[in-house]
Amino acid sequence: MLSDAMDYFGLVREFDQAGYYETAHHRFLLKEMAATLKKGRIIVLAGIVGCGKTKVLLQLQQALKEEDAVLVARSMAVDKTRVTLNVLMLALSYALTTDETASALPKQPEMREHHLVAVLHKHHKPAVLFVDDAHELNPQTLIGLKRLMETARDNGATLSLVLAGHPHLKHELRRPTFEEIGARTVIFTLEGLQGQQREYIQWLLAQCTQDKTKPESLIADDALECLAERLATPLQIEHYLTLAFEEAFTIGQKSVTVEVVNRVLARTLNDPEPHLIRHGYNVKSLAQIINVKPAEIRSFLHNQLPPARTQELKEELLLAGVPL
């Protein structure tokens, strides 16, 4: 946010720096995932873009480290499309090895697996590898990780895998062609704010204002209600609330009104294409799912096809599990 706008409204931090907002649903997820990963399982945390998956995983990792009953490893590789099994095994080795030998992970497959199993035995604790943006992983990498977990189990060690990604990942794992992994996976879904958008906005304002500033004086009630109705995720709320405060500052208003909110909200916010992208489906992936050309998918999303063809594609996509 513009620093002048923050000073104007008495904001002491930006909205995306407010911290961790926890609901009863968040507490349930953390409890169940913590219990499940100690058993040597593949766990998927699925949720739309901006719903808070990364923050939930960070809370879970912190809780596990404080409990000190599980060894925590995290893949830091950015380009998940290029991540191989060897890269993820190296991430495990870095996290579980306390000396410089972590960088000397054997290149030969047989020696590599023996090395990691030996490291797991040395610590006498279950281990878990966290992978964010896992919807971008190659299916063969996932299969390799599953087999690595089985190798650890067969040799008396416990290794779990926590994958976070778009709902597309969840739907793919439920398809018969992914049964080798999907049937062995425990899936949790993060549902955004689950009707607590208004409470989240009020919490944000309380976290980001000076003690002497009353949050309710910064935004009109109908403007707050408009944001709560139109937006679904923390990311959306933080983004559009920032735009609304900057717009109010620009025109010299001392509080955000519903007119200001309507001015900054994107008109295409909840159109089919952005809705599907939030779930992990772009034009190319949709075309592949039902075996049509990308151009036809674009026409479908922009309502440019004949009604009969539109209905045909809609039915095919729904049968494939796409959340239209």
Buried (B, 14 or more C-beta within 10 A) or exposed (E): BEEEBBEBBBBEBBBBEBEEBEBEBBEEBBEEBBEBBBEBBBBBBBBBBBBBBBBBBBBBBEBBEEEEEBBBBBBEBEEBEEBBBBBBBBBBBBBBBEEEEBEEBBEEEEEBBBBBBEBBEEBEBBBBBBBBBBBBBBEEBBBBBBEBBEBBEEBEBBBBBBBBBBBBBBBBBBEEEBEEBBEEBBBBBBBBBEEBBBEBBBBBBEBBBEEEBEBEEBBBEEBBBBBBEBBBBBBBBBBBBBBBBBBBBEEEBEBBBBBBBEEBBEEEEEEBBEBBBBBBBEBEBBBEBBEBEBEBBBBBBEEEBEEEEBEBBBEBBEEEBBBB
